[in-house]
Amino acid sequence: MSPFVTVAAYAPPGVGLLAVGIVAEVFGPHGEEVPGFDFALCTDRPGPVPTDTGVPITVTHGLDRLASADLVIALPWADFRTPPERAVLAALSDAHERGSLVSAHCVGVFALAAAGLLDGRRATTHWRFADLLARRHPDVTVEPDALYIDEGRVVTGAGAAAGFDLCLHLLRREHGAAMANAIARDVVLPSHRDGGQAQYLAAPAPEDCRDERLAEVLEWARENLHQPLPVAELARRAVMSKRSFARRFTAATGTTPHAWLRGLRLSSAEELLETTDLPVEEIAHRVGYGSAAVLREQFVRRRGVPPRSYRRSFTNTP
């Protein structure tokens, strides 16, 4: 199937305003460099729709919009413990049967579960409500630590801001790393986060780190991916001890320096595989791996396919 172009996000009464902002930011316009999507919000009955903040939004499209969408996203809502109306469940099921890509994050996942779209599949949701999802829907294999779970034409994501992770994953999967990276840069986000929800449970308050200094080091690392970039070197450039740098880095970014560098190297490799004819060996050296074999090992482990297979998925380059 062709990558999705038409995107419809279902916004029930009491919809999460953060979730609305996430999908509108990702699938809205991003200038001439990024092809646009035909994006729209839809709801049960068009008109003013209350949100979880008490501030209503105006939604002009009804459920019929779901019938023509390539990508359907069920947004989280305040009263998620009560299943949506039958017409909503039928519209979600019909979209899936028609071949649309159906997704949800946070407690919006409960709508997909109520429609039966998660039976026999793995899924995730906000860690706080993972047990509830598992109890209510025993046919669903709930993985509470994941940021997102891709089950083909049904994709679920974790809570709150992890909606960005879900949307960027969908972009990367369907349109390639170049577009996902471009949109991530536009909204000032990492294009891919390693790790799961566990890193956010009872996390200590971030220390007061010097953002400008850290930002300069990260930018230098991006421009020097071909180098080994040990944490000791990054810490030296930040004028910190290795231990202090690692602690402050994790507090500021939510991940470790090693995980951040690994994600950056793989994301850069994806973009080079998609947009250039460079040999895999050259790409490996440009993103900081000693050989094509090392890149292949990391690519298969983290992305599930070897670099050459990934390239064939997006280009005609052998």
KEKE-3310 file (N, C-alpha, C; in steps of 0.2 Angstrom, whole numbers, plus 5000, padded with zeros to 4 digits):
npx = (5004:5002:5010:5002:4992:4980:4974:4965:4959:4951:4942:4934:4921:4928:4941:4959:4968:4981:4984:4977:4985:4997:4995:4990:5002:5011:5006:5001:5005:5022:5030:5038:5047:5043:5031:5014:5000:4984:4975:4963:4952:4939:4923:4910:4898:4898:4904:4905:4917:4920:4935:4948:4953:4943:4942:4934:4934:4932:4925:4924:4921:4912:4910:4910:4922:4931:4930:4936:4950:4967:4975:4970:4968:4964:4961:4965:4954:4944:4934:4937:4935:4922:4915:4916:4902:4892:4892:4904:4913:4910:4914:4928:4931:4927:4935:4948:4945:4943:4956:4964:4977:4976:4977:4982:4985:4990:4976:4967:4969:4960:4948:4951:4953:4940:4933:4937:4949:4961:4961:4970:4982:4997:4999:5001:4999:4996:5006:5000:4987:4989:4986:4973:4968:4973:4965:4952:4952:4956:4960:4970:4987:4996:5009:5016:5028:5032:5035:5029:5019:5020:5009:5008:4995:4988:4993:4999:5002:5011:5008:5002:5015:5021:5014:5020:5031:5024:5018:5029:5035:5026:5027:5041:5040:5031:5034:5048:5064:5070:5059:5053:5063:5065:5053:5053:5064:5058:5049:5057:5061:5068:5070:5069:5067:5075:5072:5059:5043:5047:5058:5052:5045:5042:5053:5067:5067:5074:5090:5097:5104:5116:5109:5113:5126:5126:5118:5127:5137:5129:5126:5139:5142:5133:5138:5150:5149:5156:5167:5173:5167:5167:5159:5167:5174:5164:5160:5171:5171:5160:5164:5164:5163:5164:5154:5145:5142:5135:5124:5118:5115:5105:5095:5091:5088:5081:5086:5101:5118:5124:5113:5107:5117:5117:5104:5105:5115:5109:5098:5103:5110:5099:5093:5104:5104:5092:5092:5104:5116:5127:5139:5136:5146:5153:5143:5142:5155:5153:5143:5149:5152:5163:5164:5154:5149:5147:5138:5127:5124:5119:5109:5100:5097:5091:5082:5076:5079:5092:5103:5104:5092:5083:5086:5081:5068:5064:5070:5076:5088:5101)
npy = (4994:5012:5025:5033:5048:5055:5060:5056:5061:5055:5064:5063:5069:5078:5076:5074:5089:5091:5080:5083:5094:5088:5079:5088:5096:5087:5082:5093:5108:5110:5119:5121:5112:5099:5088:5090:5084:5078:5083:5081:5084:5074:5070:5064:5072:5085:5102:5112:5105:5098:5099:5090:5100:5109:5119:5122:5115:5118:5107:5102:5091:5075:5058:5052:5056:5047:5037:5039:5040:5037:5035:5033:5040:5037:5048:5051:5053:5060:5053:5039:5027:5023:5015:5021:5027:5015:5019:5025:5014:5006:5013:5014:5000:4998:5006:4999:4987:4991:4993:5004:5012:5010:5018:5023:5032:5033:5034:5033:5021:5013:5014:5007:4995:4992:4991:4979:4978:4975:4963:4948:4954:4963:4977:4994:5007:5022:5020:5021:5016:5003:4991:4991:4991:4978:4970:4973:4969:4954:4947:4955:4957:4966:4978:4986:4994:4999:5012:5013:5001:4991:4983:4980:4985:4990:5001:5006:5018:5025:5035:5052:5064:5054:5052:5059:5051:5040:5045:5050:5038:5032:5040:5038:5024:5023:5034:5036:5039:5052:5061:5059:5064:5077:5083:5081:5089:5101:5102:5102:5090:5074:5062:5049:5040:5030:5016:5014:5016:5015:5022:5034:5033:5038:5047:5057:5074:5085:5090:5107:5110:5117:5122:5128:5125:5111:5110:5115:5105:5093:5097:5098:5085:5079:5085:5078:5064:5054:5051:5042:5047:5045:5045:5052:5061:5070:5074:5081:5092:5098:5103:5096:5083:5065:5057:5067:5073:5063:5061:5074:5074:5064:5068:5080:5075:5063:5051:5040:5045:5036:5029:5039:5043:5031:5030:5042:5039:5028:5034:5044:5035:5029:5040:5043:5030:5031:5043:5044:5036:5031:5018:5005:5003:5015:5023:5018:5022:5036:5038:5034:5020:5006:4998:4990:4979:4980:4991:4984:4974:4982:4989:4978:4973:4984:4990:4979:4975:4972:4984:4985:4979:4988:4999:4995:4996:5009:5014:5012:5008:4995)
npz = (5000:4997:5006:5020:5017:5019:5035:5049:5065:5078:5090:5104:5115:5129:5125:5126:5127:5125:5117:5105:5101:5099:5087:5078:5077:5072:5060:5054:5043:5037:5030:5014:5012:5017:5012:5013:5024:5022:5034:5047:5061:5069:5075:5086:5085:5075:5079:5094:5105:5121:5131:5140:5148:5150:5141:5126:5109:5092:5081:5065:5057:5055:5060:5047:5041:5045:5036:5025:5027:5027:5038:5054:5069:5086:5099:5116:5130:5143:5149:5148:5153:5151:5137:5120:5109:5100:5086:5085:5088:5077:5066:5068:5067:5054:5047:5049:5043:5030:5027:5032:5042:5058:5074:5091:5106:5123:5134:5123:5118:5124:5116:5104:5109:5114:5102:5098:5091:5096:5100:5103:5100:5104:5114:5120:5133:5143:5157:5169:5168:5162:5169:5171:5158:5154:5163:5159:5146:5142:5131:5125:5124:5135:5136:5147:5148:5135:5123:5111:5102:5088:5078:5064:5055:5066:5078:5094:5107:5121:5136:5136:5131:5124:5113:5103:5100:5095:5083:5076:5074:5065:5054:5051:5048:5037:5028:5029:5036:5033:5031:5044:5052:5048:5051:5065:5068:5065:5075:5086:5092:5098:5085:5087:5102:5113:5125:5137:5145:5159:5162:5166:5178:5194:5193:5198:5201:5188:5188:5190:5176:5164:5151:5138:5137:5137:5125:5116:5116:5112:5099:5093:5094:5084:5073:5072:5070:5064:5072:5087:5099:5114:5131:5140:5132:5128:5140:5144:5135:5139:5151:5163:5175:5171:5177:5182:5170:5164:5173:5172:5159:5157:5165:5158:5145:5147:5143:5142:5138:5129:5124:5117:5108:5101:5095:5087:5078:5071:5066:5058:5049:5043:5036:5027:5020:5013:5005:4998:4987:4993:4997:5009:5018:5018:5023:5036:5041:5041:5050:5062:5065:5065:5054:5041:5045:5059:5059:5052:5062:5073:5066:5063:5076:5082:5072:5065:5052:5040:5034:5019:5015:5021:5014:5001:5003:5002:4991:4974:4974:4973)
capx = (5000:5005:5011:4996:4992:4974:4974:4959:4960:4945:4942:4928:4920:4933:4947:4964:4970:4988:4984:4975:4990:5002:4993:4990:5008:5015:5003:5000:5010:5029:5034:5038:5052:5040:5025:5009:4995:4977:4973:4957:4949:4932:4920:4903:4893:4902:4902:4910:4919:4924:4942:4950:4955:4938:4942:4931:4937:4927:4927:4919:4920:4909:4913:4911:4929:4935:4929:4941:4956:4972:4978:4965:4971:4959:4964:4963:4948:4943:4929:4939:4932:4915:4916:4913:4896:4892:4894:4911:4917:4909:4918:4935:4931:4926:4942:4952:4943:4945:4964:4967:4981:4973:4982:4979:4990:4988:4970:4964:4970:4954:4943:4953:4951:4932:4931:4940:4954:4967:4961:4975:4988:5001:4997:5003:4995:4999:5008:4996:4981:4990:4983:4965:4967:4973:4959:4946:4953:4961:4963:4975:4994:4998:5016:5016:5034:5034:5033:5024:5019:5018:5007:5006:4990:4986:4999:4997:5007:5010:5004:5004:5019:5023:5010:5025:5035:5020:5017:5036:5036:5022:5030:5047:5039:5028:5037:5055:5068:5071:5053:5052:5069:5063:5047:5056:5068:5054:5045:5062:5061:5072:5066:5068:5069:5076:5070:5052:5040:5050:5062:5048:5041:5045:5059:5069:5067:5080:5095:5098:5109:5117:5106:5116:5132:5124:5116:5133:5140:5125:5127:5145:5142:5129:5142:5156:5147:5161:5171:5170:5163:5166:5156:5173:5175:5158:5160:5177:5169:5155:5168:5161:5166:5160:5148:5141:5139:5130:5118:5114:5112:5099:5090:5089:5085:5077:5090:5108:5122:5125:5107:5106:5121:5115:5099:5107:5119:5105:5093:5107:5111:5093:5093:5109:5102:5086:5093:5110:5119:5133:5140:5134:5153:5154:5138:5144:5160:5150:5139:5153:5153:5170:5163:5148:5146:5145:5131:5122:5122:5115:5103:5096:5095:5086:5077:5073:5081:5098:5103:5102:5085:5080:5087:5077:5061:5063:5073:5077:5096:5102)
capy = (5000:5018:5028:5037:5055:5057:5058:5058:5060:5055:5068:5062:5074:5077:5074:5078:5095:5089:5075:5087:5098:5083:5076:5094:5098:5083:5081:5100:5110:5111:5122:5118:5106:5093:5087:5091:5079:5080:5081:5084:5081:5072:5069:5061:5077:5091:5108:5113:5098:5100:5095:5089:5106:5114:5124:5118:5116:5117:5101:5103:5084:5070:5051:5050:5057:5041:5032:5041:5042:5032:5034:5035:5040:5038:5052:5050:5057:5060:5048:5033:5021:5022:5014:5026:5025:5010:5021:5026:5008:5003:5017:5012:4994:4998:5009:4994:4982:4994:4993:5010:5011:5013:5019:5027:5032:5035:5030:5032:5014:5009:5014:5002:4988:4991:4990:4973:4979:4973:4956:4944:4958:4967:4984:4998:5013:5025:5015:5021:5012:4997:4985:4992:4988:4971:4967:4974:4966:4949:4945:4959:4957:4973:4979:4993:4998:5001:5019:5011:4994:4991:4977:4980:4990:4993:5003:5009:5021:5026:5041:5060:5066:5048:5053:5061:5045:5036:5049:5050:5031:5031:5044:5034:5018:5024:5039:5036:5043:5059:5065:5059:5068:5084:5085:5081:5095:5107:5103:5102:5084:5069:5058:5042:5039:5023:5015:5013:5021:5014:5028:5040:5031:5041:5050:5062:5081:5086:5095:5113:5110:5123:5120:5131:5121:5104:5110:5115:5098:5089:5100:5096:5077:5078:5086:5074:5057:5049:5050:5038:5051:5043:5050:5056:5067:5074:5077:5086:5098:5101:5105:5092:5076:5060:5056:5073:5074:5058:5062:5079:5073:5060:5073:5084:5072:5057:5045:5041:5048:5030:5028:5045:5042:5025:5033:5047:5036:5024:5039:5047:5030:5028:5045:5042:5025:5033:5049:5044:5030:5029:5011:5004:5004:5022:5026:5015:5026:5043:5039:5032:5013:5005:4994:4989:4973:4983:4994:4979:4971:4987:4990:4972:4973:4990:4991:4973:4973:4974:4991:4985:4978:4995:5004:4993:4997:5016:5017:5007:5006:4988)
capz = (5000:4997:5012:5021:5015:5023:5042:5053:5072:5082:5096:5108:5120:5134:5122:5129:5123:5123:5111:5099:5099:5096:5081:5074:5076:5068:5053:5051:5038:5040:5025:5007:5012:5019:5009:5018:5024:5022:5041:5050:5067:5068:5082:5085:5082:5074:5083:5100:5109:5127:5131:5147:5151:5151:5135:5120:5103:5087:5076:5059:5053:5059:5059:5040:5039:5046:5031:5019:5030:5026:5044:5059:5076:5091:5104:5123:5132:5150:5152:5144:5157:5147:5130:5115:5107:5095:5080:5084:5087:5071:5062:5069:5064:5047:5044:5049:5038:5024:5026:5035:5047:5064:5079:5097:5111:5130:5135:5117:5116:5126:5111:5100:5113:5114:5096:5096:5086:5099:5102:5100:5098:5109:5114:5126:5135:5149:5162:5175:5166:5159:5173:5169:5151:5154:5166:5155:5139:5143:5125:5123:5128:5137:5137:5150:5147:5129:5121:5106:5099:5081:5076:5057:5053:5072:5082:5100:5110:5128:5138:5136:5126:5120:5107:5098:5098:5090:5077:5072:5072:5059:5049:5049:5045:5031:5024:5029:5041:5031:5033:5051:5055:5046:5056:5072:5069:5065:5082:5091:5096:5095:5080:5090:5109:5115:5131:5138:5150:5165:5164:5168:5184:5200:5191:5202:5197:5184:5191:5186:5172:5160:5144:5133:5137:5134:5118:5111:5115:5107:5092:5091:5093:5078:5067:5072:5071:5062:5078:5092:5104:5121:5135:5143:5128:5128:5147:5144:5131:5143:5157:5168:5176:5167:5181:5183:5164:5163:5177:5170:5152:5158:5168:5153:5139:5148:5141:5143:5132:5125:5120:5113:5102:5096:5091:5082:5073:5067:5062:5052:5044:5039:5031:5021:5016:5009:5001:4994:4984:4996:4999:5016:5022:5018:5028:5042:5044:5042:5057:5068:5066:5062:5048:5039:5049:5065:5057:5051:5068:5077:5063:5064:5083:5084:5067:5063:5046:5038:5030:5012:5015:5023:5008:4995:5005:5001:4985:4969:4974:4975)
cpx = (5004:5005:5005:4997:4986:4974:4968:4960:4953:4945:4935:4927:4924:4940:4953:4967:4977:4989:4982:4981:4996:5001:4993:4997:5012:5012:5000:5005:5016:5033:5034:5043:5049:5033:5019:5004:4988:4974:4967:4955:4942:4930:4913:4898:4897:4899:4907:4911:4922:4930:4943:4952:4949:4937:4939:4935:4932:4929:4922:4917:4917:4913:4914:4918:4933:4935:4933:4948:4961:4975:4972:4968:4965:4963:4961:4958:4947:4939:4931:4936:4925:4917:4913:4906:4897:4894:4901:4915:4916:4913:4925:4936:4931:4932:4947:4951:4944:4952:4967:4972:4978:4977:4978:4985:4987:4981:4965:4964:4963:4948:4945:4951:4944:4930:4933:4946:4961:4967:4966:4982:4991:4999:5000:4998:4999:5000:5003:4989:4982:4986:4976:4964:4968:4968:4953:4946:4958:4964:4968:4981:4996:5005:5017:5022:5036:5032:5028:5025:5016:5016:5004:5001:4986:4992:4996:5003:5006:5007:5007:5009:5022:5019:5015:5029:5031:5019:5024:5037:5032:5025:5037:5045:5036:5031:5045:5058:5069:5065:5052:5057:5067:5058:5049:5060:5064:5050:5050:5061:5066:5068:5065:5071:5070:5073:5062:5050:5043:5054:5059:5045:5045:5052:5061:5068:5074:5084:5095:5104:5110:5115:5110:5123:5131:5122:5122:5136:5136:5126:5134:5145:5138:5134:5149:5154:5152:5166:5169:5166:5162:5163:5161:5174:5170:5158:5165:5175:5163:5158:5165:5164:5161:5154:5143:5138:5133:5123:5114:5111:5106:5094:5087:5086:5081:5080:5097:5112:5123:5119:5106:5110:5119:5109:5100:5111:5114:5100:5097:5109:5105:5092:5097:5107:5096:5088:5100:5112:5125:5133:5138:5141:5154:5149:5140:5150:5158:5147:5143:5154:5159:5169:5156:5145:5144:5138:5126:5120:5118:5109:5098:5093:5090:5081:5073:5075:5088:5098:5101:5095:5081:5080:5082:5070:5059:5066:5074:5085:5097:5106)
cpy = (5006:5021:5033:5045:5058:5055:5061:5056:5061:5059:5067:5068:5072:5075:5078:5083:5094:5085:5078:5091:5094:5081:5082:5096:5094:5082:5088:5102:5112:5115:5118:5112:5099:5093:5087:5085:5082:5078:5085:5080:5080:5070:5066:5065:5083:5097:5108:5106:5100:5096:5094:5095:5111:5119:5120:5120:5115:5112:5101:5096:5079:5063:5049:5051:5051:5036:5033:5042:5036:5030:5037:5034:5041:5042:5050:5055:5056:5054:5041:5027:5019:5021:5019:5023:5019:5013:5023:5019:5005:5007:5015:5005:4994:5001:5003:4989:4984:4994:5000:5007:5014:5013:5023:5027:5034:5031:5030:5025:5010:5009:5008:4995:4987:4989:4983:4973:4976:4966:4951:4947:4961:4974:4987:5004:5017:5020:5015:5017:5005:4991:4985:4989:4981:4967:4967:4970:4960:4946:4949:4958:4964:4973:4986:4997:5001:5008:5018:5004:4994:4984:4977:4986:4992:4995:5007:5012:5023:5033:5047:5061:5060:5048:5055:5055:5041:5039:5049:5043:5029:5034:5040:5028:5019:5029:5040:5040:5050:5063:5065:5064:5075:5087:5085:5087:5101:5108:5102:5096:5079:5065:5051:5042:5031:5022:5015:5018:5020:5019:5034:5039:5034:5044:5056:5069:5082:5091:5102:5113:5116:5121:5122:5127:5114:5105:5111:5109:5093:5091:5098:5089:5076:5079:5082:5066:5052:5048:5045:5041:5047:5048:5054:5062:5072:5078:5083:5092:5101:5104:5102:5085:5071:5058:5061:5074:5069:5059:5068:5078:5069:5064:5077:5081:5066:5051:5046:5043:5042:5029:5033:5045:5037:5027:5037:5044:5032:5029:5042:5041:5029:5033:5045:5036:5027:5038:5049:5037:5028:5021:5011:5005:5011:5025:5024:5020:5033:5043:5036:5025:5011:5001:4993:4983:4976:4987:4989:4976:4976:4988:4984:4972:4978:4991:4985:4970:4975:4981:4990:4983:4984:4999:5002:4995:5004:5018:5011:5005:4999:4988)
cpz = (5000:5004:5013:5019:5019:5030:5045:5060:5075:5089:5099:5113:5126:5132:5126:5124:5121:5117:5105:5097:5096:5089:5076:5072:5071:5061:5050:5046:5041:5034:5019:5007:5014:5016:5014:5018:5024:5029:5043:5057:5066:5075:5081:5082:5081:5077:5089:5104:5115:5127:5139:5151:5153:5145:5129:5114:5098:5082:5071:5056:5058:5058:5052:5038:5040:5040:5025:5021:5029:5033:5049:5066:5081:5097:5111:5125:5140:5153:5148:5147:5154:5140:5126:5113:5101:5088:5079:5084:5080:5066:5062:5066:5057:5044:5044:5044:5031:5022:5028:5040:5053:5070:5085:5102:5118:5131:5129:5115:5118:5121:5106:5103:5113:5108:5094:5092:5089:5101:5099:5098:5104:5109:5121:5127:5140:5154:5168:5174:5163:5162:5171:5162:5151:5157:5162:5148:5139:5137:5122:5128:5129:5139:5140:5149:5141:5127:5115:5104:5092:5079:5068:5056:5060:5076:5088:5103:5117:5129:5136:5130:5122:5113:5101:5095:5093:5083:5073:5070:5065:5053:5046:5045:5038:5026:5024:5034:5039:5033:5041:5055:5054:5050:5063:5073:5069:5072:5087:5096:5093:5090:5082:5097:5110:5122:5131:5143:5157:5167:5167:5175:5190:5198:5195:5198:5194:5188:5187:5182:5167:5153:5138:5132:5134:5127:5113:5110:5111:5100:5089:5089:5086:5072:5067:5073:5069:5067:5083:5097:5110:5125:5139:5139:5128:5135:5147:5140:5135:5150:5163:5169:5172:5171:5181:5176:5162:5167:5174:5163:5153:5161:5163:5147:5140:5146:5143:5137:5127:5121:5115:5107:5098:5092:5086:5077:5068:5063:5056:5047:5040:5034:5025:5017:5011:5004:4997:4991:4987:4998:5007:5020:5023:5023:5035:5045:5045:5048:5063:5069:5062:5056:5047:5043:5056:5064:5056:5058:5072:5073:5063:5071:5084:5079:5064:5056:5044:5034:5023:5011:5016:5017:5002:4997:5003:4994:4980:4969:4976:4981)
residu = (MET:SER:PRO:PHE:VAL:THR:VAL:ALA:ALA:TYR:ALA:PRO:PRO:GLY:VAL:GLY:LEU:LEU:ALA:VAL:GLY:ILE:VAL:ALA:GLU:VAL:PHE:GLY:PRO:HIS:GLY:GLU:GLU:VAL:PRO:GLY:PHE:ASP:PHE:ALA:LEU:CYS:THR:ASP:ARG:PRO:GLY:PRO:VAL:PRO:THR:ASP:THR:GLY:VAL:PRO:ILE:THR:VAL:THR:HIS:GLY:LEU:ASP:ARG:LEU:ALA:SER:ALA:ASP:LEU:VAL:ILE:ALA:LEU:PRO:TRP:ALA:ASP:PHE:ARG:THR:PRO:PRO:GLU:ARG:ALA:VAL:LEU:ALA:ALA:LEU:SER:ASP:ALA:HIS:GLU:ARG:GLY:SER:LEU:VAL:SER:ALA:HIS:CYS:VAL:GLY:VAL:PHE:ALA:LEU:ALA:ALA:ALA:GLY:LEU:LEU:ASP:GLY:ARG:ARG:ALA:THR:THR:HIS:TRP:ARG:PHE:ALA:ASP:LEU:LEU:ALA:ARG:ARG:HIS:PRO:ASP:VAL:THR:VAL:GLU:PRO:ASP:ALA:LEU:TYR:ILE:ASP:GLU:GLY:ARG:VAL:VAL:THR:GLY:ALA:GLY:ALA:ALA:ALA:GLY:PHE:ASP:LEU:CYS:LEU:HIS:LEU:LEU:ARG:ARG:GLU:HIS:GLY:ALA:ALA:MET:ALA:ASN:ALA:ILE:ALA:ARG:ASP:VAL:VAL:LEU:PRO:SER:HIS:ARG:ASP:GLY:GLY:GLN:ALA:GLN:TYR:LEU:ALA:ALA:PRO:ALA:PRO:GLU:ASP:CYS:ARG:ASP:GLU:ARG:LEU:ALA:GLU:VAL:LEU:GLU:TRP:ALA:ARG:GLU:ASN:LEU:HIS:GLN:PRO:LEU:PRO:VAL:ALA:GLU:LEU:ALA:ARG:ARG:ALA:VAL:MET:SER:LYS:ARG:SER:PHE:ALA:ARG:ARG:PHE:THR:ALA:ALA:THR:GLY:THR:THR:PRO:HIS:ALA:TRP:LEU:ARG:GLY:LEU:ARG:LEU:SER:SER:ALA:GLU:GLU:LEU:LEU:GLU:THR:THR:ASP:LEU:PRO:VAL:GLU:GLU:ILE:ALA:HIS:ARG:VAL:GLY:TYR:GLY:SER:ALA:ALA:VAL:LEU:ARG:GLU:GLN:PHE:VAL:ARG:ARG:ARG:GLY:VAL:PRO:PRO:ARG:SER:TYR:ARG:ARG:SER:PHE:THR:ASN:THR:PRO)
# end
